[in-house]
């Protein structure tokens, strides 16, 4: 069985909801950040909301080409149309169900418009690697759009469904500007070579300080979950917190107060695939 080697570092905090979409990262990264870059938002931005509530100076630039305000409005209008159709057909239960969905989607559209303004900006654009043939922004484009400077202390959150492998080299190129990197890797078994290479590239600039398996996907044959949430901290910050406890108590690497199942209807994965770094 392969292992993921995690260095003990603290204190850590859980940011975002206690479901899929929440992540664990060092408290120092939350406090220091001048700029939060979020790649992949979908319909859930509790991480970004919580982060901004705990750091009153940080500015957020989120990137996700699959959503915008009109997207959420169209979803809501479609549900209202379905509700009206069921009402005319005297399908009471279907009408009530569709109306409930419509109201939730309307509220989501309102929340999107309310949150993404001022310090928080959303760009309806996809992220791609600098060598990719696909259309999308590169990391360099992102820094330009977010008006990042060399003095900014950046926390970067990435959940882009497999494209993360394409941008690792670009992240390494600007590693000196990044305090903390929270990234979800997908298909760790199918893309095992890319996954291992990514960890090697990141290890040159960051220390892995937390790991959690996403229980929405199964565990691979090598013992590592198909989807893993990893938190990296810049080498320059590693000595700012206590270390070493995990060497005597590996369960500390997944403290129950911080980690939660992504799917609450399924048990969380035990940290058997995680090893304390020495």
KADA-V119394 format. One record per pair of residues at least 6 apart in sequence whose ideal C-beta (glycine too) atoms are under 7 Angstrom apart, sorted by the first residue. I is the first residue (numbers start at 1). J is the second residue. D is the distance in Angstrom with one decimal. If there is no record, write none. Layout:
i:I j:J d:D
i:I j:J d:D
This chain:
i:1 j:222 d:6.5
i:1 j:223 d:3.6
i:1 j:273 d:6.9
i:2 j:222 d:4.8
i:2 j:223 d:6.0
i:2 j:224 d:5.7
i:3 j:273 d:6.3
i:3 j:274 d:6.9
i:3 j:275 d:4.0
i:4 j:211 d:5.1
i:4 j:224 d:6.6
i:4 j:273 d:6.1
i:4 j:274 d:5.4
i:4 j:275 d:6.9
i:5 j:208 d:6.9
i:5 j:275 d:5.2
i:5 j:277 d:4.3
i:6 j:208 d:5.3
i:6 j:209 d:6.6
i:6 j:210 d:6.5
i:6 j:211 d:5.2
i:6 j:253 d:5.1
i:6 j:274 d:5.6
i:6 j:276 d:6.6
i:6 j:277 d:6.1
i:7 j:207 d:5.0
i:7 j:208 d:6.3
i:7 j:209 d:5.6
i:7 j:243 d:6.3
i:7 j:277 d:4.5
i:8 j:243 d:4.6
i:8 j:244 d:5.7
i:8 j:245 d:5.4
i:8 j:246 d:3.8
i:8 j:252 d:6.8
i:8 j:276 d:6.5
i:9 j:26 d:6.1
i:9 j:209 d:4.0
i:9 j:233 d:6.3
i:9 j:238 d:6.5
i:9 j:241 d:4.9
i:9 j:243 d:5.8
i:10 j:241 d:5.1
i:10 j:242 d:5.4
i:11 j:27 d:4.8
i:11 j:241 d:6.8
i:12 j:24 d:5.3
i:12 j:25 d:6.7
i:12 j:26 d:5.8
i:12 j:27 d:6.9
i:12 j:210 d:6.0
i:12 j:258 d:5.9
i:13 j:25 d:6.8
i:13 j:27 d:4.9
i:13 j:30 d:6.4
i:14 j:22 d:5.8
i:14 j:24 d:5.3
i:14 j:258 d:4.7
i:15 j:22 d:6.5
i:15 j:23 d:5.9
i:15 j:25 d:6.3
i:15 j:30 d:6.7
i:15 j:47 d:5.5
i:15 j:50 d:4.8
i:15 j:51 d:5.4
i:16 j:22 d:3.4
i:16 j:23 d:6.0
i:16 j:46 d:4.3
i:16 j:47 d:3.4
i:16 j:50 d:5.2
i:17 j:46 d:4.1
i:18 j:260 d:4.2
i:19 j:260 d:6.5
i:19 j:262 d:6.4
i:19 j:264 d:6.2
i:20 j:216 d:6.4
i:20 j:262 d:3.8
i:20 j:263 d:7.0
i:21 j:44 d:4.4
i:21 j:46 d:5.4
i:21 j:47 d:5.9
i:22 j:46 d:6.5
i:22 j:47 d:6.2
i:22 j:260 d:6.7
i:23 j:47 d:5.8
i:23 j:157 d:6.7
i:23 j:182 d:4.8
i:23 j:229 d:6.0
i:23 j:231 d:6.9
i:24 j:210 d:4.8
i:24 j:212 d:6.6
i:24 j:231 d:6.0
i:24 j:258 d:4.9
i:24 j:259 d:6.5
i:25 j:180 d:5.5
i:25 j:182 d:5.5
i:25 j:231 d:5.0
i:26 j:180 d:6.4
i:26 j:209 d:6.2
i:26 j:233 d:5.5
i:26 j:241 d:6.6
i:28 j:237 d:6.1
i:28 j:240 d:5.7
i:28 j:241 d:6.7
i:29 j:155 d:5.2
i:29 j:179 d:5.2
i:29 j:180 d:3.5
i:29 j:233 d:6.7
i:30 j:51 d:6.4
i:30 j:54 d:5.4
i:30 j:55 d:5.7
i:31 j:55 d:6.6
i:32 j:153 d:4.8
i:32 j:179 d:5.7
i:33 j:55 d:5.8
i:33 j:58 d:4.7
i:33 j:153 d:5.6
i:33 j:155 d:4.5
i:33 j:179 d:6.6
i:34 j:57 d:6.9
i:34 j:58 d:6.2
i:34 j:152 d:4.5
i:34 j:153 d:4.9
i:35 j:58 d:6.7
i:35 j:59 d:5.9
i:35 j:146 d:6.2
i:35 j:148 d:5.8
i:35 j:152 d:4.6
i:35 j:154 d:4.9
i:36 j:48 d:6.8
i:36 j:51 d:5.6
i:36 j:58 d:5.4
i:36 j:60 d:4.6
i:36 j:155 d:5.2
i:37 j:61 d:5.7
i:37 j:142 d:6.3
i:37 j:146 d:6.5
i:37 j:154 d:6.2
i:37 j:156 d:4.8
i:38 j:48 d:5.5
i:38 j:60 d:6.5
i:38 j:62 d:4.2
i:38 j:63 d:7.0
i:38 j:157 d:4.8
i:39 j:63 d:5.3
i:39 j:127 d:4.9
i:39 j:157 d:6.9
i:39 j:158 d:4.6
i:39 j:160 d:5.2
i:40 j:64 d:5.7
i:40 j:158 d:6.5
i:40 j:159 d:3.9
i:40 j:160 d:4.4
i:41 j:62 d:5.0
i:41 j:64 d:4.1
i:41 j:67 d:6.4
i:41 j:122 d:6.8
i:42 j:64 d:6.6
i:42 j:66 d:6.9
i:42 j:67 d:6.6
i:43 j:67 d:7.0
i:43 j:108 d:6.1
i:45 j:115 d:6.4
i:47 j:157 d:6.4
i:48 j:60 d:5.6
i:48 j:62 d:6.3
i:48 j:120 d:6.7
i:49 j:115 d:6.3
i:51 j:58 d:6.8
i:52 j:58 d:6.3
i:52 j:60 d:6.1
i:52 j:119 d:6.3
i:52 j:120 d:6.3
i:59 j:119 d:4.8
i:60 j:119 d:6.1
i:60 j:120 d:4.3
i:60 j:121 d:6.7
i:61 j:121 d:5.3
i:61 j:123 d:6.7
i:61 j:145 d:6.6
i:61 j:146 d:3.9
i:62 j:122 d:4.7
i:62 j:123 d:6.9
i:63 j:123 d:5.0
i:63 j:125 d:5.7
i:63 j:127 d:5.5
i:63 j:137 d:6.6
i:63 j:142 d:6.6
i:64 j:124 d:7.0
i:65 j:124 d:5.5
i:65 j:125 d:5.0
i:65 j:126 d:3.8
i:67 j:124 d:6.6
i:68 j:124 d:4.3
i:69 j:109 d:6.4
i:69 j:112 d:5.8
i:69 j:113 d:5.6
i:72 j:105 d:6.5
i:72 j:108 d:5.4
i:72 j:109 d:3.7
i:72 j:112 d:5.5
i:73 j:109 d:5.1
i:75 j:105 d:4.7
i:76 j:102 d:5.6
i:76 j:105 d:3.8
i:76 j:106 d:4.4
i:76 j:109 d:5.6
i:79 j:98 d:5.6
i:79 j:101 d:4.6
i:79 j:102 d:3.5
i:79 j:105 d:5.5
i:80 j:102 d:4.4
i:82 j:98 d:4.3
i:83 j:95 d:5.5
i:83 j:98 d:3.8
i:83 j:99 d:4.3
i:83 j:102 d:5.6
i:86 j:94 d:4.1
i:86 j:95 d:3.9
i:86 j:98 d:5.6
i:87 j:95 d:4.6
i:116 j:122 d:4.2
i:123 j:145 d:6.3
i:125 j:136 d:6.8
i:125 j:137 d:5.2
i:126 j:136 d:4.0
i:126 j:137 d:7.0
i:127 j:136 d:5.7
i:127 j:137 d:5.6
i:127 j:160 d:6.0
i:127 j:163 d:6.5
i:127 j:167 d:6.4
i:128 j:134 d:5.0
i:128 j:136 d:3.3
i:128 j:137 d:6.8
i:128 j:138 d:6.5
i:128 j:163 d:6.8
i:128 j:166 d:6.4
i:129 j:166 d:3.5
i:129 j:167 d:4.8
i:129 j:170 d:5.9
i:130 j:138 d:4.5
i:130 j:170 d:5.3
i:132 j:166 d:5.5
i:138 j:170 d:6.3
i:139 j:167 d:6.2
i:139 j:170 d:4.0
i:139 j:171 d:6.5
i:139 j:174 d:6.1
i:148 j:154 d:6.8
i:150 j:177 d:6.5
i:152 j:177 d:6.4
i:153 j:179 d:4.9
i:154 j:177 d:5.3
i:154 j:178 d:4.9
i:154 j:179 d:6.3
i:155 j:179 d:5.9
i:155 j:180 d:4.5
i:156 j:178 d:5.6
i:156 j:181 d:5.0
i:157 j:182 d:4.6
i:158 j:164 d:5.3
i:158 j:183 d:4.3
i:158 j:184 d:6.8
i:159 j:184 d:4.5
i:161 j:186 d:6.0
i:162 j:186 d:4.9
i:162 j:187 d:6.3
i:164 j:183 d:5.7
i:164 j:185 d:6.1
i:165 j:191 d:6.3
i:165 j:194 d:4.6
i:165 j:198 d:6.1
i:168 j:198 d:4.5
i:168 j:201 d:5.3
i:168 j:202 d:6.8
i:169 j:201 d:6.7
i:171 j:181 d:6.9
i:172 j:201 d:5.2
i:172 j:202 d:6.9
i:172 j:204 d:6.8
i:172 j:205 d:6.0
i:175 j:205 d:3.6
i:178 j:234 d:6.3
i:179 j:234 d:5.3
i:179 j:237 d:6.2
i:180 j:231 d:7.0
i:180 j:232 d:6.9
i:180 j:233 d:5.6
i:181 j:206 d:6.0
i:181 j:232 d:4.3
i:182 j:231 d:5.1
i:183 j:230 d:5.7
i:184 j:214 d:6.7
i:184 j:227 d:6.2
i:184 j:229 d:5.0
i:185 j:195 d:5.8
i:185 j:227 d:6.9
i:185 j:228 d:5.3
i:185 j:230 d:6.6
i:186 j:227 d:5.1
i:187 j:226 d:6.2
i:188 j:195 d:4.8
i:188 j:220 d:6.1
i:188 j:224 d:5.4
i:188 j:225 d:7.0
i:188 j:226 d:5.8
i:188 j:228 d:6.1
i:189 j:220 d:3.5
i:189 j:221 d:6.5
i:189 j:222 d:6.3
i:189 j:226 d:6.1
i:202 j:232 d:5.8
i:205 j:234 d:6.8
i:205 j:235 d:6.6
i:206 j:232 d:3.5
i:206 j:233 d:6.2
i:206 j:234 d:5.8
i:206 j:235 d:6.7
i:207 j:232 d:6.6
i:207 j:233 d:5.4
i:207 j:235 d:6.2
i:207 j:238 d:4.9
i:208 j:230 d:6.0
i:208 j:232 d:5.6
i:209 j:231 d:5.5
i:209 j:232 d:6.9
i:209 j:233 d:4.9
i:210 j:231 d:4.0
i:211 j:228 d:6.2
i:211 j:230 d:5.4
i:211 j:253 d:6.9
i:211 j:274 d:5.2
i:212 j:229 d:4.6
i:212 j:254 d:6.5
i:212 j:259 d:5.1
i:213 j:225 d:3.3
i:213 j:228 d:5.6
i:213 j:269 d:3.9
i:214 j:225 d:6.2
i:214 j:227 d:3.8
i:214 j:228 d:6.7
i:214 j:229 d:6.1
i:214 j:262 d:4.7
i:215 j:261 d:5.1
i:215 j:262 d:5.4
i:215 j:263 d:5.3
i:215 j:266 d:5.0
i:215 j:268 d:5.6
i:215 j:269 d:5.6
i:216 j:227 d:6.8
i:216 j:262 d:5.0
i:216 j:263 d:5.0
i:217 j:225 d:6.3
i:217 j:226 d:3.8
i:217 j:227 d:4.3
i:218 j:226 d:5.8
i:219 j:225 d:5.2
i:219 j:269 d:6.4
i:220 j:226 d:5.4
i:223 j:272 d:6.9
i:223 j:273 d:4.9
i:224 j:273 d:4.9
i:225 j:269 d:5.6
i:245 j:252 d:5.5
i:246 j:252 d:4.8
i:246 j:253 d:5.3
i:246 j:276 d:4.0
i:247 j:276 d:4.9
i:247 j:278 d:6.3
i:250 j:271 d:6.9
i:250 j:274 d:6.8
i:250 j:275 d:7.0
i:250 j:276 d:5.1
i:251 j:271 d:6.7
i:253 j:271 d:5.6
i:253 j:274 d:5.0
i:253 j:276 d:6.5
i:254 j:271 d:4.1
i:254 j:274 d:6.7
i:259 j:268 d:6.6
i:261 j:267 d:6.7
i:261 j:268 d:4.2
